[in-house]
Amino acid sequence: MRGIHRLGSRLLAAGSTIHTFTAQLADVDRGVYDDFTLRVARHPSETALYMVTRLLAYCLEHDEGIAFSDGTSSTDEPAVLARDLTGKMLAWIEVGAPDAARLHFGSKSAERVAVYTHRDPAKIAAPWAGKKIHRSDDIVFRGFERDFIAGAVAALERRNAVTFSTTVLCSRRSGLASSRFVTKKSIRGLGCISELSFTLRGSR
């Protein structure tokens, strides 16, 4: 399936920067294959590290009904979400460092919840210990090594080509690549290790 998807705030904030990504996705684990164009509105207060993590979350969770909320200005929705045709919330996907109360609310609002972060996963998860979180064992938590995200940021331009596949995770620029693993786990313990390939090339 080919299409144009709009990422970022639906209400474009003054000073926002638009990044365009031509994406090729081959998620063997989930059986999801798609080619699409993403237009990402980066809010003035949003770091490039956060935006790239948001992009990765979108692609790794890509499915029918996926969309982005109103960006950093939204407090009652996650960074990424998925709804069915009736408007029912299917997926609540956080980026960064959500607190326990937000995860609890998201888990009660959607069928599934996932968290993606470019920060230290142990430090992100520590404040959740002992807190009430609905269906906490079902929440998926994925942490990217900061150096990997920084490498992708270094390759970032206004127009970019992106490819994803479920093998080795790497960011490529000018023929150089660095490999990293993505850890997938529930918030109460290690689940499994997922391997994938991520290549981002800026084309100005």
N, C-alpha and C positions, 0 to 999 in steps of 0.2 A: 504494500500500500504506500502511495506517495501522497504527500500533502504539505501544507504550510501550517505550522503551529506557532502561536504567539506565546512567548514566555515573558514573565515579569509582570509589572503592574498593569492592570487593565486601565487604571487611571494614571496616565503618564505624568510623573512629577517633573516640575521645572528643573532643568539641569541634568535630567537622566541621559545616559549614554546608551545607544542602541548597538548591540552586537548581533551579528547574523551568523548562524551555524548551519552548514549543510551537513546533515548527519546520516550515517549509515549504521544501522543497528542490527546485530545478529546475536540475540540472547538465547543460546542453545539450552540453557537450564530451564528457561520458561517457555521455549518454543515461540519466541517473539522475534519477528524479522520485519524491518521497516526502513524506508528511506524518507526523510522529511527535512524541512527547513525550519529552523527555530529563530525567532526574532526575540532577543533577550533585552529587556529594558533594565539597565543597571541603575538603581536609585542612587542619588548623590551620597547618601550615607552608607551605602553598601560597599564592602571591600571586595576586591577582585577574588580573594580567596573564598569568600562566602558565595559569590556568584558562580564560580567554577564548581563548587560543591553542590550548589543548587542545580546546575546543569547536569552533573553526574547523577544526582538523585532522580531527576526527571527521566533521564535515559534508562537508568536501571529499573525504574518502576513503570516504564512506558507501557501503556495499555489504553484501551478505549475509555474515553471520558476523562483522561488525565489533563490537568490544567495547573496554572499557577494562580495563587491568590493575588491580592492587591499589593504584594511585596512587603517591604519592611514596614509599611504603614498599617498593615492588617494585624489586629490583635486577637480576633476571634476565629481566624482560620490559620491552618499551617502554611508553610512555604509552598508546598505542592499538595494537590488533592485530586481525587478522582470521584466522579459522580456517575450514576446511571442516567438513563433518559428521563426518569421520573424526578431526578434531583436528589435522590438518596445518596448519602455519603458512603462511598465504598472504601476509600483509602485516605488516611490522614498521615502525611509524610512531613516530618519536621526536619529542619536543617539547622545545624549549630548546636546550641546548648539549651534545650527546653527543660523547664523544671517539672517536678513530679506532678503538680496540679494540672499542668497543661497536658501531659501524657495521659493522666486519668480522664480528663475531659475528652481528649481525642479518642481514647479507646472506647468510651461510652457512646461517642458520636458516629464512629465509623466501624466497618467490619474488620479492618486491619490497620495497624499503625507501624510505621518505620521511622527510624532516626538515622540521619546521615551527618557526619561531622568531620571537619578537618583539624579538630583539636584533639588533645589527649583523651582517648575514650575512657580511661580509668578515672580521670578527673571529672569528666562529664557525668559519668554514672554514679560517682560517690554520693552526691546529694540525694539520689533517689532511694538509697538504702533505708529500709524501715518505713517508707512513705506509702500511703494508700494509692495504688495504681491499678485500675481495672484491667483484668486479663494481662497482667505484666509479663507472664511467661510467653505470651504470643507476640510480644513486640520485638521487631527485628532492629538490631543496632549495627550500623556499619561505620567504621572509622577509617579514614584515609590518612596515610602518612603525610605530614605537613610538607615534607620535601617534594613529594609527588605533586601535591596541589600547587606548590610554588613553581614547579617546573611547567605545569600547564599554564599558569598565569604568565610565565615568561614568554610563552608562545602565543599569547592572546593578542588578536588584532580586532579591528572593527568587523572584518569578514573572515570566517574560519571554516575549515573542513574538519569534521570529527568522525571517527569510526570507533565502534564498540564491538567486541566479541568476547565470549567467555573463555579466555585463555590467560595469557600473562598481562598484567596491568602495566602499561607504559605510556609515557608522554614523550612525544618526539618533536624536535625542532632542529632544523638544519642538519638532518641526518643523525642526530644524537638521540639516544633513548635511555630511559632509566626504568627499571622494573620494580614494582611494588605489589604487595598482596593486599587484598581487601578482607577484613575480618567481618564475618556475619555471625551475630549472636543474639540471643534474647537478653533482656536487660538484667536477668538474674544469673547468667552464666554463659560460657562459651558454647556456641553451637557448632559451626563448621567454617571452613575456609573456602571462600569463593575466589577463583582466578578469572580475570578478564583482561581484555586488551583495550586500552584507551589511547587513541592517537589524535592529537590536536595540532593542526597546521594553520597558522595565520597567513592570510593572503592579502592583507591590507585592502 
